[in-house]
């Protein structure tokens, strides 16, 4: 079975990161022990991760999972750029995708098929370099690129300030439910460096205990 179809295990930095976060941050000290034996995982397939991130844009985790399962029925259990192209707009729409998201995923498949992106090089590139390449694809903004860095490349220090769930969790746990600005969220996250990905992941678990797997 190719590596892209195997769920990758716990990131090597995870235990060290959680220990440091619990020492530094009183909220992390409470949250992390509530979610034992689970951690960030990925199946390591760049195309699938990006397609799933596009499907998840601006909808709930539950809604995204429902659409994703219908997408798999149209494009196969292991979607590829070829299977997306074969499905075409009509079948993608039948899976519950908006017309715009259909266009985005078809464009994504074209970028992979025509070798307009370099997934084999992303692991060795800096975070911002990967973001710059990914945001050159239609429908992929900074949030989607950051989800890729977290869920595919398992980068340890990603802070997705455009993520509504992260801002909501920071509001609930650090500001007694009061709305927070991106500036305030960034200030809180200063204490998480260089493990912002790990802190973000645990705050997501407070909102939805079931981890999302890309």
N, C-alpha and C positions, 0 to 999 in steps of 0.2 A: 504494500500500500504506500503511495507516495506521501512524503512528509506533509504536504499541504492538506491531507485528509486526516491527519492525526492530531488530536488535541494536545497542545503543548502544555507541560506541567508548570508548576509554580516558578515564577521568575526567581533567578538566583539571588536577587537583592531583597526579596520580599520579607524574610524574617528579620533581617537587619533593619529594614525600613520601619516595620511595625514597632520594633523595640525602641527605636529612636523617637518615633512619633509619640508613643505612649509616655516616654520620659519628658518630652518637651511640652505637650499639649494636653490640657486637662480634659478636653472633649474627646480627643482620640483615646485617652486612657480609659474612658467609659465605653466608647463605641466599639473599639477593636475586639475586646474580649467577648462581645456579644455575637460575634460572627466567626467562630472557630472553624478550622478545617475547610474553609473556602478561600479562594484567592483568584486573582486575575488569570484567566486562561484564554487561549486563542487557538484556532485551527490552522493559523498561519497561511491561509490562502488569500493573497492580496485582492484578487478580483471579487471573491465572495464577501470579504470584509467591506469593501467599498460599496458593492451593490446593496448589502444589508444596511449600511449606514445611510445611503441615499433613501432607501425605503423608510427608514426610521426618522427622517427629517420632519420636525414639526408635528409629530403625532405621539401618542402615548406608547410606552413600552408594550402594553397589551395589544394595542391596535397594530403596532409594527409587527409583532409576532404573528398575528392573524394573517396579515397581508403576506408576510414572508412565507408562511406555509402554503398559501395559494400560489405564490410565485414559484415555489419548488415543484408544484404540480405541473406547471406550464414549462418549466425550464430544467427539470430533472433534480434529483436529490443532491447532485454536485454541480451546480450551475457553472457554465463556462461562457466565455465570450461568444463562442459558436452557438451554444444552445439559446442564448438570448437573441442573437440575430435570427435564428431559425423561428423562434416564437413570434417575433415581430410585434408591432404596436397593438394589434387587435387582441392577441392572447394575453399580453401584459396588462392591458386595460381590463380584461376579464378577471385577472387576478386581484383587481382592486386598486391598482396603481392609478394615480392621476395622470392625465395626458403629459404633464410636464415631467413627472418622474419617469414615465416610460421613455421620453426623449432623452433624459439624463442617463438612464441605464443603457440604452442603445448606444449613446455617444461614448459611454465608458467602455462598452465592449469593442467599439471601433478603435479606440485608443490602444487597447490591449492587442487587438488583432493586427493593427497597422504599425505596432511597435513605436507608438508616439510617446510612451512612457517606459521607464526603466526599472521595473519592479525588482529585478535581480540586484540592483545597486542600492536600493533604499536602505537596506540594513546597515550599510557603511556610510550613509550620508547623515549630516547634521539635521536636527529636527526642523529648523527653518528651511533648509534646502528641500526636504521632503514636502513640506507644506507648500512651498513655491511651485514645485512640480505638480502636485495634486490639484492645487487650485487653478491650474491651467486647463483642467478638464471641466467642461460645462456641468453645472449643477453641484460642483464640489467647492464649498466655501471653507473658511477656516475651521468651523466646528467639525465638519465631516473629516477634514484632514487630521484634526486633533484626535478624533475617535479612532482613526486609522493608526496613529502613532501609539495610542493606548492599547487598542485591542489586537492589533496585528504585530507591530514591532515591539510592544511591551516596553516603551520608553518610560523611564521612572519618574520624570519630572515635568509632566504635562498638566497645565492648569487651564481647562476649557471654560473660560469666563463667559462664553456665549451659551453655555449649557444651563437651561432653566432649572433642571433638577439640582445641579450643584448650588446655584444661587438660593434656591428654596431651602436646601439642607443647611447652608451656612446661616441663613436667616433664622431658621428654627433653633439651631444649636448654639449659635454665637451671639444672636441679636434678639432673643426672646420673641421671634416671629415678626419683628419689624422688617420692612423691605430693606434690601441692601443694594448698594451700587457696586459696579465693577471695581471701583477704587477700594471700597471697604473689603470686598472679597479678596482682592489682591493683598491688602494689608494683613488679613487673617492668614493668608497662605504663605506669608513670609516665614512663619514659624514651621512650615512643613518642608521647606527646602532641605535637601534636593529630592524629596519624595512626594511631590504634589500629586502624581498619578495615584499613589497608594492612598493618600488621604481622601482624594476625590472618590475613589472606588468605595471606600468604607462609608462615606457620606451618602453615596447612591444606595448602599445597602440599607441605610436607615429609612429610605423612601420605598424601596422594593427589595425585600430580602433575597429574592431569587436573582442571581447574577445573570446579566446578559452575556451571551457568548457569541462572538463574531468569528 
